[in-house]
Amino acid sequence: MMKNDLLPVTLDDYPKYQGGKTLMNQTLNLTRSKELAEAHWKDYVKGLLEATGVDRAIVNACEFVYISSFIHGYKHAMQDMENSKKIFSEYNVRSNND
């Protein structure tokens, strides 16, 4: 996605807005979440907006908001899963995911 007047940043700038974290697992999660978000945007959400006649400038703005929100939510989901593992291990209990 290119920068334009409506979108002053790109998704490549996203880590900078998250404090520039560069830990390996966070980088891998960012890569995976970005792959998932972009695929879902391209294959589903964008088409819905275009099919309903949404203005192209709005679609462009929605793309940035949707993908960056998806990435942010994915990060929180991964943190939640990690916290759940810690809780289960503290009490020597296996989760359903193990």
C-alpha positions as CSV (number, residue, x, y, z in Angstrom):
1,M,0.0,0.0,0.0
2,M,1.4,3.4,-1.0
3,K,1.4,6.5,1.1
4,N,-1.0,9.3,0.0
5,D,-2.6,12.4,1.4
6,L,-5.3,10.4,3.1
7,L,-2.9,7.9,4.5
8,P,0.3,9.5,5.7
9,V,1.8,6.1,6.8
10,T,1.9,2.6,5.4
11,L,1.7,-0.7,7.1
12,D,5.5,-1.0,6.8
13,D,5.6,1.9,9.3
14,Y,3.4,0.0,11.8
15,P,6.2,-1.4,14.1
16,K,7.4,2.2,14.6
17,Y,4.0,3.1,16.1
18,Q,4.2,0.1,18.4
19,G,7.4,1.2,20.0
20,G,9.8,-0.3,17.4
21,K,9.7,-3.7,19.0
22,T,12.1,-6.1,17.2
23,L,11.9,-9.3,19.2
24,M,12.0,-12.3,16.9
25,N,8.5,-13.7,17.9
26,Q,7.0,-10.3,17.6
27,T,8.5,-9.9,14.1
28,L,7.2,-13.3,13.1
29,N,3.7,-12.5,14.6
30,L,3.7,-9.2,12.7
31,T,4.6,-11.0,9.5
32,R,1.9,-13.7,10.0
33,S,-0.8,-11.3,11.1
34,K,0.0,-9.0,8.1
35,E,-0.3,-11.9,5.7
36,L,-3.6,-12.9,7.2
37,A,-5.0,-9.4,7.3
38,E,-3.9,-8.5,3.7
39,A,-5.4,-11.8,2.4
40,H,-8.7,-11.3,4.2
41,W,-8.8,-7.7,3.0
42,K,-8.1,-8.6,-0.6
43,D,-10.3,-11.7,-0.8
44,Y,-13.3,-10.5,1.2
45,V,-13.6,-7.0,2.9
46,K,-12.5,-4.9,-0.1
47,G,-15.0,-6.6,-2.4
48,L,-17.8,-6.0,0.1
49,L,-17.0,-2.2,0.2
50,E,-16.7,-2.0,-3.6
51,A,-19.9,-4.0,-4.2
52,T,-21.8,-1.5,-2.1
53,G,-20.4,1.5,-4.0
54,V,-18.2,2.9,-1.3
55,D,-16.0,5.8,-2.7
56,R,-12.4,4.7,-3.6
57,A,-10.9,7.2,-1.1
58,I,-12.9,5.7,1.7
59,V,-11.9,2.2,0.6
60,N,-8.3,3.2,0.7
61,A,-8.7,4.6,4.2
62,C,-10.6,1.5,5.3
63,E,-7.7,-0.7,4.0
64,F,-5.2,0.9,6.4
65,V,-7.6,0.9,9.3
66,Y,-8.7,-2.7,8.8
67,I,-5.3,-4.2,8.3
68,S,-3.6,-2.2,11.1
69,S,-6.4,-3.1,13.5
70,F,-6.2,-6.7,12.5
71,I,-2.5,-6.7,13.2
72,H,-3.0,-5.0,16.5
73,G,-5.7,-7.4,17.6
74,Y,-3.6,-10.4,16.5
75,K,-0.8,-9.1,18.7
76,H,-3.2,-9.0,21.7
77,A,-4.5,-12.5,20.9
78,M,-1.0,-13.8,20.9
79,Q,-0.3,-12.1,24.3
80,D,-3.5,-13.5,25.7
81,M,-2.5,-17.0,24.6
82,E,1.0,-16.6,26.1
83,N,-0.6,-15.4,29.4
84,S,-2.9,-18.4,29.4
85,K,0.0,-20.7,29.0
86,K,1.8,-19.0,32.0
87,I,-1.3,-19.4,34.2
88,F,-1.7,-23.0,33.3
89,S,2.0,-23.8,33.9
90,E,2.0,-22.0,37.2
91,Y,-0.8,-24.3,38.5
92,N,0.7,-27.3,36.7
93,V,-2.5,-27.7,34.6
94,R,-2.6,-28.6,31.0
95,S,-4.8,-26.4,28.7
96,N,-7.0,-27.9,26.0
97,N,-4.5,-26.6,23.4
98,D,-1.7,-28.8,24.7
